[in-house]
Amino acid sequence: MSLLHAVLGFVAIQPMTGYELGKAFSTTAAHFWPADQSQLYRTLHRAEADGLVESTTVEQATRPDRRLYTLLEPGREALEAWLASPLEPDNSREPFLLRLFFAASLGTSGVIELLDQRRSAAVELLTTLDALASSAPRKTSLAIQLQYATLESGRAHARAEITWLDELRAQLANHKESAR
């Protein structure tokens, strides 16, 4: 998947400015597809140059004008083609797991510190996702139900990672240093 498809998907829900897109992204999809504001603006500009979206200027009296992006038919077709296409292999990278794979040189205490750092990050993520879930609209439509399902997936993954980290930490706490 490319960021372009995510941008097309959000603009298909409703026309939005780059700022609104960033807010929508950060409160919904960022836990499984992160993007910063500059990436979103670059993608919007590229989509407009490719004829997938169009922008209109919305004048405001007391603030700078806004650029509102709307999905065009070629953009809708590109989004639909991507949604209907076979799933791509999930080639996600896990920097933490790569670091953990080689972490024996840190010794048990260093690895436990690494696990504790990761656990703190996972707890923070879960707290954020729990807050989003508590304010999420109830499953009133298929779109809302599917969007909520991605949030639930994130929560389940965070809880599973915390459990795994706790179990590994307990195993290592009982581990005696040996030759590396």
N, C-alpha and C positions, 0 to 999 in steps of 0.2 A: 504494500500500500504506500502511496505517497501522501505527503501533506496536502497535495492538491485535492485528492479525493475527500479528505476531511473538510477542507475549506468549501468545496462544492456541496458537501452534505449539509454543513451548517447554513450556507446561504440558501439551500433548497428549503430549509425549514422556514426561513423568513429572511427578507433582505436585511442587511446589517452593515454597519460601518466597520472599519478595521478595528477600532477600539471595542465595539460590541462583540466582534468575533473573538478578540482576545479574552474578553470577560467570559463569553460562552465557553470557550475552549478551556480556560483555567478552572471553571467550576463543573466541568463534565468529563471531558476526554483526557485531560492532562495526566491522569494517573496511569493511562495505558498508551498514550501517544503524546509525549510532551513536545511543545513548540513555543518558542518565544515570540514576542510581538513583532520583531523585525522579520522573522521567517514568515509570519502570517501576512505581513504587508507585501513582502517580495512575492509570495505565492498569489496573492490577490492581483497584483500588477501583472504577473505572468498570465494568470487566467484571463484577465481583461485583454491583454495583448493577443491571446489565442482565441478570443471571441467566445469564451465560455461564460463570462459574466460581463455585466456592464455597470458603470458607475454613473451616478447623477449627483450633482452638487445640491445640497440642501442648505439654503441660506439660514443663518441664525442671527438674530438681532444683537445679542450681547456676547456671543462666543464666535470663535472661528467657524467658517462653513464646514459642513460635514460631507464626506463622500460616502454615499449609500450604494452598496453593491447588490445587484439583483442577478439571479441565475438566468441565463439565456437557454434556449432550447438545445444548442450544442453542448452546453454544460450539463443539462439534465440528462442528455443522451450519454455523455461520458460517464456520469455518475451511475446511471442505470446499467451501462455495460460493465463497469467495474463491479457493481454489486452482484451481477449475474455471472461473472466470470468465475472460473475455478479458484479455490483458495490457494494463495501463495504459501510456500513452505514457511514456517515460522523460524526464521533465522535470527532470533533475538540474541543480543549479546548481554551477558551478565558480568559486568566488571567485578562485582563483589565475589562471585563464585570463582572467577579466574584468580583473583587475589588470594582467596581462601585455599585454592588448589595448591598454591606455591608457598603458603604461609608457615610451613613447618620451621623455617629458619628463624621465625620470631620467638619460638619456644611456646610452651603452653600458655604462659601468662600473656604473651603478646597476642596470641590467637584469641584468647578469651576477651582481651580488650577490643580486638577487631569485631568479634561477635557482639559485644555490648554496644559498640558504635552502630552496628547494623540494626540491632534490636531497637535502639532509640529511634532510628530513622523509620523503622517499620511501625512502631507505636505512634509516632507523629503522623505518618500517613494514615493509619487506621483512625486516629482521632479526627483528622480532616475528613475522611470519607464518611465516618459516622455522623459528623455534623451535616455533611451534604445530604446524607440519607434521611436525617430527621426533618430536613426542610424540603425534601423532594416531593413533587406532586404525586399523589396516589395514582395507581395504574388505571388511568381512565381511557387510554387509547393504546393501540399496538405500538406506536412510536414511543410513548411515555413508558410503556412496559419494557420495551427493549433497551431504552436508555437507562432505566432503573436497573435492569439486569446487568449492564456493564458496571454499574456502581457496586452492585452486590458481588460481582466477580472480583473486583478490586478489594473489597472488604474480606472476602473469603481467602484470597491470596495473602493478604497482609496477616490475617489471623494464623494461617497455616505457616507462614514464614516465622512468626513469633514463636509458635509451638516448636518448630524445627530448631530454631536458634536456642531456645531454652533446653531442649533435649541434648543438643550437641554440646552446649556449655556445661551441662551436668556431667556428660561423659568425659569431657576434657578436665573438669575440676577433679575428677578421680584418677586422671591419667598421670602416670609417673614419667618424667622426662626420660627419653631414651636417645640413643644415637640417631642422628638424622640421616 
